[in-house]
Amino acid sequence: MTAAPKASLPVPVNIQTAIMRAIDIPLPFYRFLYRQIGKRWHWVDRLRMSDQELAAIVHDKRTSVSVLYVNGAPAGFYELFREDEDTIELVHYGLIEHALGLGIGKWFLLQALYTAWQDNPKRLITTTNNHDHPRALQLYQMFGFSPVSTSEATIIPLSEKELLDLAKRD
């Protein structure tokens, strides 16, 4: 994406929404959001990281994590990473299951894109794959992204031991 989105969407009606940047997000809260959003899409990479590895990424001054709240409860998040002066990456974006069907997905993505473009990059990048929502690529293109390559993702599911270790850690 090489220009800010021109789209505009109204704030969803009949629900209360708030988006708050989570500065130095607590790792258990980050993992909670990551698990709740990512379980449908097989997000596992960050769950395998130690506290030190994860903190090095999410507490990096170039990383920004913002949390969506709907009617007072966490409902999603997006994560941006400033690669360099020219490039910002939309690393993660998604909604927790209870927020699906409320008509806020496109609006929330647009808020993430607006936030990224406030820093005046020359381009905004993101990655999607065959494990993502079936309409993810279409949605990204609707807001101005252009595909540059394709590939298949391979997922190694969490083992029972990894799941137990996660439960003990958080």
Secondary structure, DSSP 4 states (H G I P E B T S, - for coil): --S------PPPSSS-EEEEE-TT--HHHHHHHHHHHHGGGT--GGGGS-HHHHHHHHTSTTEEEEEEEETTEEEEEEEEEE-SSSEEEEEEEEE-GGGTTSS-HHHHHHHHHHHHHTT--SEEEE---TTS-TTHHHHHHHTT------------PPPHHHHHHHHHH-
